[in-house]
Amino acid sequence: MSNRTKTALIIGGGPAGLEAAIKIGQAGYSVTLVEKEPVLGGTLRKLCSSFPRWENPQELIDFKLQQLDQLPVVRVMTDTVVNAAERRGDSFLVTLQGKEGSNQVDVDAVIIATGFELFDASVYGEYGYGTYPNVLNSLEFEEKLKEWTAAGDKPEALQTVAFFKCVGSRDRSKGYPYCSKICCMYAAKQAGLVKDLFPDSKCYVFYMDYRAAGKEYEEFVRSVIEQKHVRYVRGRPAKVIPEEGRLLIRAEDTLMGIPIEVTADVVVLANAIIPSSGTKEMAELFGIKTGKYGFLDSDSKSPLQAGDRVFFAGACGFAVESLGAQYQGAAAAAEVVALFNQAD
Ligand SMILES: Cc1cc2nc3c(=O)[nH]c(=O)nc-3n(C[C@H](O)[C@H](O)[C@H](O)COP(=O)(O)OP(=O)(O)OC[C@H]3O[C@@H](n4cnc5c(N)ncnc54)[C@H](O)[C@@H]3O)c2cc1C
């Protein structure tokens, strides 16, 4: 069989899946890229701006889509999911379900790039998520920022926004013990964007401690604090109470050792990152290992390999920023290309 006939199936068209599709396509192999949504781009498409360089995420997606357009070997199928997979020797017979019906494809390797979801913060009844309309999760707020930036149609009376970090992360009683890794960065970004849009507003970020380990990350957070004047308060808020159309936050400033109250117009929760439902489904379908919390797992010798001819990349493996997801997409693609080359 010639090199050219080998096909990789990539499931999920976010930054990780896009990068993997481009790299395998550029190596000359066929790719079927399946995305359940009508458009590609994953969560990145929903973001207003991207840390650590305040970039417009849509520009990166557009660039990736242009690269895909130049690769006739990559077949993109949006509005499509994988609903069956059968192992046949060194390949899989996979059933794809689209809006128009289903069809079957033979593929020689699979990369799962099905991303993440946000933890449901309604478990924290004291914060009122799902009850008070102005308590939002971080992606809902990102969409608001996007709307306000694009349309210039901003609410007039936005005086104060409060961000609560670690909602469901590093919390053994109501959430998960792990650190979700990206929340410190996106909370700083969102607070900085609020200050850009509403220079007279006040922004409070309630934190346990902040983690900014990454290239340009510490400088990014410091610039938000020092140049955009976002106030960081160390302490986990105890309660949100609706008060005359606004939200009263009771917390303790653990550095000062005093109880504090802040009245905000909007409370934004930085929810824990958890595996998406698609990630769980694909793990079951391909019979691969997941860790304790449902993220895809590997052995450390081949860190992106979840099974024979099954690889994964991006946030389906654990919380990761967009650049990290792209690195993993490229690395998983390298695994597939190496496998295809060896087989010939
Ligand atoms: C509020 C917030 C702000 C953020 N801000 C930043 C930022 O400023 N900078 C930054 O670098 N990162 C940021 N991130 C992180 C960024 O969103 C992720 O790093 C990135 O989206 C991960 O890419 P991914 O491809 O792994 O997953 P995703 O982007 O989640 O993409 C997964 C794709 O798989 C698809 N899918 C799922 N299941 C299936 C299935 N069964 N079949 C087919 N398709 C499926 C989904 O529809 C989706 O398109 C932020 C995250 C959040 C929550």
Ligand as a Chemical Component Dictionary entry (heavy atoms), coordinates in Angstrom:
data_LIG
# 
_chem_comp.id                   LIG 
_chem_comp.type                 NON-POLYMER 
_chem_comp.pdbx_formal_charge   0 
_chem_comp.three_letter_code    LIG 
# 
loop_
_chem_comp_atom.comp_id 
_chem_comp_atom.atom_id 
_chem_comp_atom.alt_atom_id 
_chem_comp_atom.type_symbol 
_chem_comp_atom.charge 
_chem_comp_atom.model_Cartn_x 
_chem_comp_atom.model_Cartn_y 
_chem_comp_atom.model_Cartn_z 
_chem_comp_atom.pdbx_ordinal 
LIG C1  C1  C 0 -13.025 31.299 29.704 1  
LIG C2  C2  C 0 -11.823 30.770 28.981 2  
LIG C3  C3  C 0 -10.906 31.662 28.456 3  
LIG C4  C4  C 0 -9.750  31.192 27.815 4  
LIG N1  N1  N 0 -8.849  32.099 27.343 5  
LIG C5  C5  C 0 -7.713  31.646 26.749 6  
LIG C6  C6  C 0 -6.748  32.575 26.255 7  
LIG O1  O1  O 0 -6.907  33.792 26.369 8  
LIG N2  N2  N 0 -5.607  32.067 25.704 9  
LIG C7  C7  C 0 -5.387  30.721 25.585 10 
LIG O2  O2  O 0 -4.339  30.307 25.085 11 
LIG N3  N3  N 0 -6.312  29.828 26.008 12 
LIG C8  C8  C 0 -7.468  30.257 26.578 13 
LIG N4  N4  N 0 -8.400  29.355 27.002 14 
LIG C9  C9  C 0 -8.130  27.920 26.789 15 
LIG C10 C10 C 0 -8.496  27.473 25.364 16 
LIG O3  O3  O 0 -9.880  27.624 25.175 17 
LIG C11 C11 C 0 -8.076  26.017 25.209 18 
LIG O4  O4  O 0 -6.675  25.927 25.389 19 
LIG C12 C12 C 0 -8.352  25.443 23.827 20 
LIG O5  O5  O 0 -9.656  25.711 23.420 21 
LIG C13 C13 C 0 -8.116  23.928 23.874 22 
LIG O6  O6  O 0 -8.182  23.441 22.570 23 
LIG P1  P1  P 0 -8.696  21.959 22.241 24 
LIG O7  O7  O 0 -8.628  21.839 20.766 25 
LIG O8  O8  O 0 -7.966  21.013 23.071 26 
LIG O9  O9  O 0 -10.209 21.914 22.750 27 
LIG P2  P2  P 0 -11.497 22.753 22.316 28 
LIG O10 O10 O 0 -11.146 24.133 21.941 29 
LIG O11 O11 O 0 -12.473 22.536 23.423 30 
LIG O12 O12 O 0 -12.008 22.022 21.013 31 
LIG C14 C14 C 0 -12.570 20.733 21.058 32 
LIG C15 C15 C 0 -13.456 20.565 19.839 33 
LIG O13 O13 O 0 -13.922 19.226 19.797 34 
LIG C16 C16 C 0 -15.279 19.228 19.411 35 
LIG N5  N5  N 0 -15.897 17.980 19.879 36 
LIG C17 C17 C 0 -16.147 17.588 21.147 37 
LIG N6  N6  N 0 -16.696 16.365 21.164 38 
LIG C18 C18 C 0 -16.785 15.956 19.883 39 
LIG C19 C19 C 0 -17.261 14.775 19.256 40 
LIG N7  N7  N 0 -17.746 13.747 19.955 41 
LIG N8  N8  N 0 -17.211 14.691 17.900 42 
LIG C20 C20 C 0 -16.716 15.723 17.156 43 
LIG N9  N9  N 0 -16.255 16.879 17.702 44 
LIG C21 C21 C 0 -16.283 16.987 19.039 45 
LIG C22 C22 C 0 -15.829 20.464 20.085 46 
LIG O14 O14 O 0 -17.046 20.884 19.490 47 
LIG C23 C23 C 0 -14.684 21.454 19.864 48 
LIG O15 O15 O 0 -14.803 22.130 18.642 49 
LIG C24 C24 C 0 -9.545  29.786 27.666 50 
LIG C25 C25 C 0 -10.502 28.895 28.179 51 
LIG C26 C26 C 0 -11.618 29.370 28.849 52 
LIG C27 C27 C 0 -12.597 28.412 29.432 53 
# 
loop_
_chem_comp_bond.comp_id 
_chem_comp_bond.atom_id_1 
_chem_comp_bond.atom_id_2 
_chem_comp_bond.value_order 
_chem_comp_bond.pdbx_ordinal 
LIG C1  C2  SING 1  
LIG C2  C3  SING 2  
LIG C2  C26 DOUB 3  
LIG C3  C4  DOUB 4  
LIG C4  N1  SING 5  
LIG C4  C24 SING 6  
LIG N1  C5  DOUB 7  
LIG C5  C6  SING 8  
LIG C5  C8  SING 9  
LIG C6  O1  DOUB 10 
LIG C6  N2  SING 11 
LIG N2  C7  SING 12 
LIG C7  O2  DOUB 13 
LIG C7  N3  SING 14 
LIG N3  C8  DOUB 15 
LIG C8  N4  SING 16 
LIG N4  C9  SING 17 
LIG N4  C24 SING 18 
LIG C9  C10 SING 19 
LIG C10 O3  SING 20 
LIG C10 C11 SING 21 
LIG C11 O4  SING 22 
LIG C11 C12 SING 23 
LIG C12 O5  SING 24 
LIG C12 C13 SING 25 
LIG C13 O6  SING 26 
LIG O6  P1  SING 27 
LIG P1  O7  DOUB 28 
LIG P1  O8  SING 29 
LIG P1  O9  SING 30 
LIG O9  P2  SING 31 
LIG P2  O10 DOUB 32 
LIG P2  O11 SING 33 
LIG P2  O12 SING 34 
LIG O12 C14 SING 35 
LIG C14 C15 SING 36 
LIG C15 O13 SING 37 
LIG C15 C23 SING 38 
LIG O13 C16 SING 39 
LIG C16 N5  SING 40 
LIG C16 C22 SING 41 
LIG N5  C17 SING 42 
LIG N5  C21 SING 43 
LIG C17 N6  DOUB 44 
LIG N6  C18 SING 45 
LIG C18 C19 SING 46 
LIG C18 C21 DOUB 47 
LIG C19 N7  SING 48 
LIG C19 N8  DOUB 49 
LIG N8  C20 SING 50 
LIG C20 N9  DOUB 51 
LIG N9  C21 SING 52 
LIG C22 O14 SING 53 
LIG C22 C23 SING 54 
LIG C23 O15 SING 55 
LIG C24 C25 DOUB 56 
LIG C25 C26 SING 57 
LIG C26 C27 SING 58 
# 
